[in-house]
Amino acid sequence: MGRVFHNTKMPKQVNEKTEKIFDGKKKAKLGTGTKPAVVNVQTEKRLKEVASLFEENGWIHEIELNPDKREDISDLERLLHPAQPIRAEKKVGRNDLCPCGSGQKHKKCCGK
């Protein structure tokens, strides 16, 4: 029998027409000097409340006081409640006991 070669593609060369999606640089963390949190508030009282939250946690921020704009504190919310990773539940194997409690293997009971 002869040798079998798989069809492999050579990586594309990057030229000025092709833009690079990932540059290999780490993204700046929100609330630091390179990427400060930006917040818009409408009143002076709210400005003091928000500024105290930033200062308590040591986050770098920019607060804009503008009564005509809608209040936007999404960066503050992101810093106060960071996204948690989602953990997948453990899957039942075919030959494990069925979780329904029948005593049979999962493949013969509920895993039909």
Rosetta constraint file for C-alpha pairs under 8 A:
AtomPair CA 14 CA 18 HARMONIC 5.75 0.50
AtomPair CA 14 CA 19 HARMONIC 7.34 0.50
AtomPair CA 14 CA 20 HARMONIC 7.35 0.50
AtomPair CA 15 CA 19 HARMONIC 7.66 0.50
AtomPair CA 28 CA 32 HARMONIC 7.54 0.50
AtomPair CA 28 CA 34 HARMONIC 6.41 0.50
AtomPair CA 28 CA 35 HARMONIC 6.03 0.50
AtomPair CA 29 CA 34 HARMONIC 7.91 0.50
AtomPair CA 29 CA 35 HARMONIC 6.49 0.50
AtomPair CA 30 CA 35 HARMONIC 5.41 0.50
AtomPair CA 30 CA 36 HARMONIC 5.99 0.50
AtomPair CA 30 CA 37 HARMONIC 6.09 0.50
AtomPair CA 30 CA 75 HARMONIC 7.85 0.50
AtomPair CA 30 CA 79 HARMONIC 7.43 0.50
AtomPair CA 31 CA 35 HARMONIC 6.02 0.50
AtomPair CA 31 CA 36 HARMONIC 4.49 0.50
AtomPair CA 31 CA 37 HARMONIC 5.00 0.50
AtomPair CA 31 CA 59 HARMONIC 4.75 0.50
AtomPair CA 31 CA 60 HARMONIC 4.85 0.50
AtomPair CA 31 CA 61 HARMONIC 6.33 0.50
AtomPair CA 31 CA 79 HARMONIC 7.59 0.50
AtomPair CA 32 CA 36 HARMONIC 5.22 0.50
AtomPair CA 32 CA 37 HARMONIC 7.80 0.50
AtomPair CA 32 CA 59 HARMONIC 6.34 0.50
AtomPair CA 32 CA 60 HARMONIC 5.31 0.50
AtomPair CA 33 CA 60 HARMONIC 6.10 0.50
AtomPair CA 36 CA 59 HARMONIC 7.63 0.50
AtomPair CA 36 CA 60 HARMONIC 5.11 0.50
AtomPair CA 36 CA 61 HARMONIC 4.85 0.50
AtomPair CA 36 CA 62 HARMONIC 6.65 0.50
AtomPair CA 37 CA 59 HARMONIC 7.71 0.50
AtomPair CA 37 CA 60 HARMONIC 6.47 0.50
AtomPair CA 37 CA 61 HARMONIC 4.56 0.50
AtomPair CA 37 CA 62 HARMONIC 6.14 0.50
AtomPair CA 37 CA 75 HARMONIC 5.56 0.50
AtomPair CA 37 CA 76 HARMONIC 6.92 0.50
AtomPair CA 38 CA 61 HARMONIC 5.90 0.50
AtomPair CA 38 CA 62 HARMONIC 4.86 0.50
AtomPair CA 38 CA 63 HARMONIC 6.04 0.50
AtomPair CA 38 CA 64 HARMONIC 7.82 0.50
AtomPair CA 38 CA 73 HARMONIC 7.80 0.50
AtomPair CA 38 CA 75 HARMONIC 6.43 0.50
AtomPair CA 39 CA 61 HARMONIC 7.64 0.50
AtomPair CA 39 CA 62 HARMONIC 6.28 0.50
AtomPair CA 39 CA 63 HARMONIC 4.89 0.50
AtomPair CA 39 CA 64 HARMONIC 6.23 0.50
AtomPair CA 39 CA 71 HARMONIC 7.85 0.50
AtomPair CA 39 CA 72 HARMONIC 5.76 0.50
AtomPair CA 39 CA 73 HARMONIC 5.08 0.50
AtomPair CA 39 CA 74 HARMONIC 7.38 0.50
AtomPair CA 39 CA 75 HARMONIC 6.73 0.50
AtomPair CA 39 CA 76 HARMONIC 7.31 0.50
AtomPair CA 40 CA 63 HARMONIC 5.84 0.50
AtomPair CA 40 CA 64 HARMONIC 4.77 0.50
AtomPair CA 40 CA 65 HARMONIC 6.13 0.50
AtomPair CA 40 CA 66 HARMONIC 6.95 0.50
AtomPair CA 40 CA 69 HARMONIC 7.53 0.50
AtomPair CA 40 CA 70 HARMONIC 7.44 0.50
AtomPair CA 40 CA 71 HARMONIC 5.26 0.50
AtomPair CA 40 CA 72 HARMONIC 5.00 0.50
AtomPair CA 40 CA 73 HARMONIC 6.44 0.50
AtomPair CA 41 CA 46 HARMONIC 6.52 0.50
AtomPair CA 41 CA 47 HARMONIC 6.18 0.50
AtomPair CA 41 CA 63 HARMONIC 7.27 0.50
AtomPair CA 41 CA 64 HARMONIC 6.24 0.50
AtomPair CA 41 CA 65 HARMONIC 5.20 0.50
AtomPair CA 41 CA 66 HARMONIC 6.27 0.50
AtomPair CA 41 CA 67 HARMONIC 7.22 0.50
AtomPair CA 41 CA 69 HARMONIC 7.78 0.50
AtomPair CA 41 CA 70 HARMONIC 7.37 0.50
AtomPair CA 41 CA 71 HARMONIC 4.74 0.50
AtomPair CA 41 CA 72 HARMONIC 6.62 0.50
AtomPair CA 41 CA 73 HARMONIC 7.63 0.50
AtomPair CA 42 CA 46 HARMONIC 7.16 0.50
AtomPair CA 42 CA 47 HARMONIC 7.76 0.50
AtomPair CA 42 CA 65 HARMONIC 5.67 0.50
AtomPair CA 42 CA 66 HARMONIC 5.20 0.50
AtomPair CA 42 CA 67 HARMONIC 4.13 0.50
AtomPair CA 42 CA 68 HARMONIC 7.20 0.50
AtomPair CA 42 CA 69 HARMONIC 7.00 0.50
AtomPair CA 42 CA 70 HARMONIC 7.22 0.50
AtomPair CA 42 CA 71 HARMONIC 6.13 0.50
AtomPair CA 43 CA 47 HARMONIC 6.31 0.50
AtomPair CA 43 CA 65 HARMONIC 6.76 0.50
AtomPair CA 43 CA 66 HARMONIC 7.64 0.50
AtomPair CA 43 CA 67 HARMONIC 6.49 0.50
AtomPair CA 44 CA 48 HARMONIC 6.46 0.50
AtomPair CA 44 CA 65 HARMONIC 7.27 0.50
AtomPair CA 45 CA 49 HARMONIC 6.50 0.50
AtomPair CA 46 CA 50 HARMONIC 6.15 0.50
AtomPair CA 47 CA 51 HARMONIC 5.99 0.50
AtomPair CA 47 CA 63 HARMONIC 7.28 0.50
AtomPair CA 47 CA 65 HARMONIC 7.07 0.50
AtomPair CA 48 CA 52 HARMONIC 6.11 0.50
AtomPair CA 49 CA 53 HARMONIC 6.57 0.50
AtomPair CA 50 CA 54 HARMONIC 6.46 0.50
AtomPair CA 51 CA 55 HARMONIC 6.15 0.50
AtomPair CA 51 CA 63 HARMONIC 7.68 0.50
AtomPair CA 52 CA 56 HARMONIC 6.03 0.50
AtomPair CA 53 CA 57 HARMONIC 6.57 0.50
AtomPair CA 54 CA 58 HARMONIC 6.03 0.50
AtomPair CA 54 CA 59 HARMONIC 5.25 0.50
AtomPair CA 54 CA 60 HARMONIC 7.18 0.50
AtomPair CA 54 CA 61 HARMONIC 6.99 0.50
AtomPair CA 54 CA 76 HARMONIC 7.88 0.50
AtomPair CA 55 CA 59 HARMONIC 6.36 0.50
AtomPair CA 73 CA 77 HARMONIC 6.37 0.50
AtomPair CA 74 CA 78 HARMONIC 6.17 0.50
AtomPair CA 75 CA 79 HARMONIC 6.30 0.50
AtomPair CA 76 CA 80 HARMONIC 6.14 0.50
AtomPair CA 77 CA 81 HARMONIC 5.94 0.50
AtomPair CA 78 CA 82 HARMONIC 5.42 0.50
AtomPair CA 78 CA 83 HARMONIC 7.69 0.50
AtomPair CA 92 CA 96 HARMONIC 6.51 0.50
AtomPair CA 92 CA 98 HARMONIC 7.70 0.50
AtomPair CA 92 CA 99 HARMONIC 7.91 0.50
AtomPair CA 92 CA 106 HARMONIC 7.49 0.50
AtomPair CA 93 CA 106 HARMONIC 7.20 0.50
AtomPair CA 94 CA 105 HARMONIC 7.04 0.50
AtomPair CA 94 CA 106 HARMONIC 5.45 0.50
AtomPair CA 94 CA 107 HARMONIC 5.01 0.50
AtomPair CA 94 CA 111 HARMONIC 7.28 0.50
AtomPair CA 95 CA 105 HARMONIC 5.45 0.50
AtomPair CA 95 CA 106 HARMONIC 6.10 0.50
AtomPair CA 95 CA 107 HARMONIC 6.49 0.50
AtomPair CA 96 CA 105 HARMONIC 5.60 0.50
AtomPair CA 96 CA 106 HARMONIC 5.87 0.50
AtomPair CA 97 CA 101 HARMONIC 7.85 0.50
AtomPair CA 97 CA 103 HARMONIC 6.10 0.50
AtomPair CA 97 CA 104 HARMONIC 5.78 0.50
AtomPair CA 97 CA 105 HARMONIC 4.54 0.50
AtomPair CA 97 CA 106 HARMONIC 5.50 0.50
AtomPair CA 98 CA 102 HARMONIC 6.56 0.50
AtomPair CA 98 CA 103 HARMONIC 6.49 0.50
AtomPair CA 98 CA 104 HARMONIC 6.01 0.50
AtomPair CA 98 CA 105 HARMONIC 5.47 0.50
AtomPair CA 98 CA 106 HARMONIC 4.26 0.50
AtomPair CA 98 CA 109 HARMONIC 6.74 0.50
AtomPair CA 98 CA 110 HARMONIC 6.99 0.50
AtomPair CA 99 CA 106 HARMONIC 7.64 0.50
AtomPair CA 100 CA 110 HARMONIC 7.93 0.50
AtomPair CA 102 CA 109 HARMONIC 7.73 0.50
AtomPair CA 104 CA 108 HARMONIC 6.61 0.50
AtomPair CA 104 CA 109 HARMONIC 6.20 0.50
AtomPair CA 105 CA 109 HARMONIC 6.34 0.50
AtomPair CA 106 CA 110 HARMONIC 5.74 0.50
AtomPair CA 106 CA 111 HARMONIC 5.28 0.50
AtomPair CA 107 CA 111 HARMONIC 4.52 0.50
AtomPair CA 107 CA 112 HARMONIC 5.75 0.50
AtomPair CA 108 CA 112 HARMONIC 6.33 0.50
